[in-house]
Amino acid sequence: MKAPPIDLASLRAAWARQARRIDALSLRERAIVFLCIVAVLAALFDTLVLTPATAHARQRADAHNRVAAEVAQLREQFVEASRNATDPAAQLPGQMDAAHAERARLDAELRAAGSVAGGEGLSAVLQRLLGRQPGLTLERLTLLDDQPVAVPQPAASTPATPLPGMSWQGVELQVVGRYDDLQRYLQALERELPGLRWGELQLSGSGNAEPPRLRAQLFLLKVQP
């Protein structure tokens, strides 16, 4: 729906009427009108500029205070941990915290890996994305043995603790094509599979008219039902 055209003649007439009204006012009345306009402009400036700027400055100050408090707390924890470094019992809470942090990281990777549409397997996703790159040819696609997921321990002599029901699903593929097409394919894998982990990656070429050949190992977190 088009807006109606602006009637300039009506606007000029309205402005002329207001000008005559102002001219008819006394000096005192004009001063009152001027002060009212100044008050309205000051209120608008305070509402639109000063108040948001003050709130933003207050938020930055609060964030700075929180960061300073967290740094001070971490410093105290570090000093306390340094004092109890020789006490095995004192090291246990730190090891448990590290294990919980690693578990939280793996859970985050699991949620990211679950973003694959329709619950597709890793090999199916690789072939589907390869179909979007007409310049590439799949020479080999091999499923690798699943690798268990383990939580490393802070102590080097302590073996890693495996997580039941969780493993890394691995695939090795070999594709041939131009370097630009191979690069776009790897970028598409990164976007489609946020929780993807790369293994061995090898790019080779004969130097003749043959296109480059890419061999890559990819791993995705899998949870047993």
LUMNUMI-683178 format. One record per residue: x, y, z of N, C-alpha, C, O in turn. Coordinates in steps of 0.02 Angstrom, whole numbers, plus 50000, padded with zeros to 5 digits. Layout:
BEGIN
XYZXYZXYZXYZ...
This chain:
BEGIN
500424994150000500005000050000500445006250000500875007050044500345010749950500755016749944500525022049994499935022750008501005025750021500855031150066500565037050028500775038349972500075040550057499785046250022500305051750012500745052550053500255055449958500745060849945500695066349997500155067750024501265069450010501295074950060501055081450027501285083349973500575084650061500305090950035500735096650063500665098550121501185099150021501635104550043501255110950058501455114650104500735112250021500355118450033500035118350102500025123450137499775112550122499465111950189499995112850243499865116050294500595109950232501125110750281501335117950288501455120450343501395121450231501585128550234501055132650271501215137150310500415131050257499875134750289499875133550365499785138150404499995127150385500015125650457500605129150490500545131650545501175129150456501755132550484501635140150490501845143250538501295142950440501145150150443500685151750502500775156750536500195147250514499735148450571500125148150637500015152350681500575143250643500965142850705501425148950713501525151350768501705151350657502135157250660501745163350683501995167350722501125164050658500715169750679500545169250753500525174250789500415163050777500255162150848500855164150891500785167350943501455162050870502045163750909502175171350908502355174250959502065174450850502155181750845501665185450890501805190850916501065182350899500565185650940500695185051015500395188551056501165180551034501315179551105501725185451131502075188851094501665186451196502065191551228502765188951240502905183051229503205193251262503895191251273503935185951328504335181251324503535186751380503525181851434503275175051410503555169851428502745175251370502475168851345502975165451298503035159351299503335169351258503845166351215504405163151256504655157751239504595166351310505105163551353504875156951384505265152151390504235156751404503965150451433503975144951381504155139251397503755146551319503755141451266504465138951252504575132951244504945143551250505635141651237505905137051293506235132051279505745138851356505975134551411505655127651408505975122651424505015127351388504685120751381505015116551328505115110551337505195119751271505525115951217506205113451241506395107751227506575117751277507225115651302507155109851351507565105251351506635110051394506535104651443506375098051407506625092751427505955098451354505785092351317506405089451284506515083451286506815093751252507425091351220507915088351270508235083351256507965091451329508405088751381508165081951405508565077451416507505081251412507235074751433507365069451380507545063751397507275071151316507415066351263508145064451261508315058551252508585069251270509305067851269509495063251327509905058651319509195064451386509335060151443509085053051432509415048251450508485052451401508195045851391508555041951337508665035951344508725045251282509005041751224509765041151226510035036651194510115045551263510845045551261511155044251329511535039451338510995048551378511335048051442511175041651479511625038251503510525039951484510335033951522510635027551492510905023651530510595026251425510925020251398511675020251409511975015051424511995026151401512725026351410512905024851483513405021451496512515027451529512655026051600512555018751616512955015751652512025015751589511905008651601512455004351572512674999551603512685006151511513235002351480513875002951521514224997951531514025008951545514625009851587514565005851652515055002951675513955005651681513865001851742513964994351729514274990851770513714991951672513804984851655514534983151646514764977851667514914987651612515624986351603515994986351670516444982351680515804990851715516124990951780515964984651819516404981751852515334982351816515154976151851515544970151822515784965951859515604969951755515974964451724516714964651745517014959451758516994970651747517694971251769517774968951841518264965551858517304970751884517344968551954517284961051960517624957852000516844958051919516774950751922517414947251900517634942451930517714949851846518334946851821518884947551873519274942851885518924953451905519434954451956519334949652015519814946852042518704948652034518554944052089518734936852071519004933152112518584934852008518754928151987519514927051984519764921852003519874932251960520604931651958520884931052028521344926952040520624934952075520864934452144520714927652174521124924752210520124924952158519954918352183520404912952154520634908452190520544913452088520984908552057521694909052085522034904052094521914915152100522574916052129522614912752198523104909352214522084913652238522074910452303522064902752297522404899352335521684900252249521664893052239522344890352218522564885052240522684894152174523344891952152523844891852209524244887152216523824897052251524284897152308524134891452355524594888252380523494890152367523314884652412523514877952384523744873552420523424877152318523624870852286524384869952288524624864352295524754875452281525484874952284525714872852353526204869152360525374875252405525554873352473525434865952486525814862752522524894863252456524704856252469524934851752413524664846252405525434853852373525634849852315525924843152336525864838252299526234842752394526544836552417526054832052453526234826452473525434834252462524944830152498524514826452447524134829752411524554819752442524144816052393523404817052404523014817352355523194817552467522474818452479522234825152453521664825852432522674830152455522474836752431522434836952355522084841152328522784832352319522754832152247522124828952220521944829952162521784824952262521194821352239520634825952215520354824652162520464831452250519934835952224520114838852156519674839552113520754840552145520944843252080520864838052025520644839751970521044831752039520964826551990520224825351974520044824351916519804825652025519084824752013518804830451972518394829451928519034836651987518804842351947519014841651875518634843251829519634839351863519874838451794519464833151758519304833951699519284827751794518874822551763518174825151746517914823651692517884829151790517224831951777517264836851718516814837051676517804840751715517874845451659517944841851593517654843951543518324836351593518394832451531517734829251510517574828851451517354826951560516704823951544516234829351515515854827951468516254835351543515834840751517516034842451445515614843851403516704842351431516924843751363516674838451315516464839951259516714832251335516474826851292515724827251281515484825851226515354829151333514634829951324514484835551274514024834951234514884840951278514774846451230514924844051159514554845851113515454840151150515604837551083515054832751060514904832351001514774829051107514234824451089513624828251064513324826351014513454833851098512894837851074513044840951006512594841450964513664843050996513834845850931513814840550877513584841750821514064834550893514044829250843513344827050827513204824550773512884827950874512194826150862511824830750815511234829650801512154835850789511834840550744511774837750673511474841050631512054831850659511984828850593511254827250580510934823850620510974829750525510254829150511510064821950501510414818150468509494820050531509194813550518509564807850549509404802050534510054808950593510414803550624510834799550574510914793550584511104802650522511494799250472512144796750504512404799750551512404791250475513054789050495513594793350464513464797350419514204792550490514754796750466514894795550392514994800250354514904789150372515044787650301514504790450255514654792850201513864790250278513324792950236513394800450228513264803150174513594803950282513684811150277514264812850230514214817450190514804809050234515374810350190515184809450117515374813550075514814804150101514614803150032514104808350009514114810449951513654810450054513164815550034513504822150019513344825449970513984824150061514354830350047514794829749985514894834549950515044823649973515454822749913515044823549850515294825749798514394821749855513954822549797513844829749778513654831249721513964834349824513904841549810514524844349777514524850149756515044840349771515664842549739515764838349675516094833249678515474840449619515514836349558516224835449532516354830949492516694839649554517384839049529517794833949566518374832949549517514830549617517884825649656517644818549641517064817449624518104813749648517954806749637518174802749698518744803349721517714798749725517864794549783518194788149760517904784249722518814787049783519174780949765519094775449818519064769549801519064777449881519024772349933518694775349994518814781150011518274771350027517944773350090517954767250136517624762250122518334767750190518444762050235518234763950305518434769250331517834759650337517644760650406518204758150452518444752450444518414762250499518934760350546518624757550610518034758550623519024754050648518784751250711518634756950760519004761850764518084756250797517894761250846518434761650901518694756550923518584767750922519064768750975518704771051038518284775451035518864768151096518524770151158518704777251177519254779651163518234780551210518344787251236518574786651309518244783351349519124789751325519404789251392519554796251419519724800851381519494796951485519644803251519520354802851545520494798651587520804807151521521494806951547521524809351619521144813651641521984806351656522084808051726522654813151733523114813051692522624817551784523164822451793523844819151803524354821651779523864813551840524494810251851524694806151790524274802451763525304806851768525524803351707525534795751717525424792051669525664793451778525694786251790525014783051796524964776851796524484786951802523804784151810523494783051741523474787751701523254777051726522954775851660522304779751652521954781251700522144781251589521524784851574520914780551590520934774451584520384783851610519764780451629519294780351569519074785651546519114774351543518654774251485517944776051506517734774651562517584779051461516884780851472516444775551440516484774551380516024772251479515614766851451515084769651402514794774951414514984766051348514474767851300514664773351252514244775651213515284775651254515504781051210516124778851172516574775951202516154780351108516724778451067516784783251009516324786950993517374783050977517504787150917517394782850855517754777950845516914784650814516784781250751517244784150697517224790150684517664779850666518154782350619518024779950548517754774550537518224784150501518164782750429518784785350395519034790750411519044781450348519594783650306519344783950234519074779150208519444789550202519224790450133519794793050091520264796150116519744791750028520234794049979519864796749919519474793149887519974803149904519634806449848520154809649804520704811249825519954810649740520384813549690520014819449658519414818949644520374824949648520064830749617520534836749621521094836249646520294842249596520704848349598520794850649670520404848949715521334854449681521484856749749520924861149777520754860549836520644865549736520104869949759519494865949780519174867449831519324860749741518744856549759518874852749823518424851949864519494850349832519664846749894519614851449954519374849450007519844857549946519804862450001519084863950019518914864350078518654864949968517954866349982517614860350017517184861250059517824854349999517534848350029517714847950103517294846350145518344849350120518554849250190518194854750230518004853550288518094860550200517724865850234516994863950245516704865550297516694860450197516004858150205515954853050261515454853050298516454848750268516454843950323516484847450391516144845550438516904852650395516954856350458516294859650476516104859850535515934862350426515294865550441514754860450459514364861650505514724854950423514194850050432514284846050496513794843950527514904844850516515054840650575515474844650624516084844150624515144848750667515524852850714515944848750763516474851150785515724842650781516104838650828516624834150795516864829350826516794835450732517254831150695517964831750721518194837250738518314826050724519014825950741519404822950682519194817950653519964826150667520374823950611520914819250636521214820250689521054814050596521614809750607522164811250558522354817050549522424806050526522954806950476522674810350414522134808450390523034815250388522824819050329523414819450282523944822050301523334816950221523884816650174523644818850105523134816350080524004823550074523844826150007524454824649963525004826749979524334821149908524884819249864524694820649793524104821149775525204821449751525114822749680525714820349641526274820549666525594818049581526134815449540526524820849504527074819549479526244826949501526574832349465526444832349391526664836949356526094827249366525924827049295525224829949285525014834449322524874827449237524194829849223523684827049272523114829349273523874822049313523404819049360523244824049416523694827549440522614824249438522424828849493522694826349560522874820449565522714830549611522944828449677522484823149707521904822549689522774819449754522404814049788522444815449863522974816649891521854815349896521804816649968521594810350004521104807149987521994808650056521814803150101521754805850171522214808950197521174804850202521034807850267520674802850312520284798750289520814803350377520464799550429520054804450470520304809550493519414802650481518954806950517518624802850572518484796850563518494806150629518194802750686517624807050713517674813150718517084803650731516494807050759516264803250821516264797050822516084806950872515874803950936515214800150927514744802750897515194794150953514604789850947514424787251016514854785351056513774787251031513524784851095513104778651083512654778651042513254773351120512874767251114512184768151146512144771151200511644765751114510974766551145510914762151207510384762151239
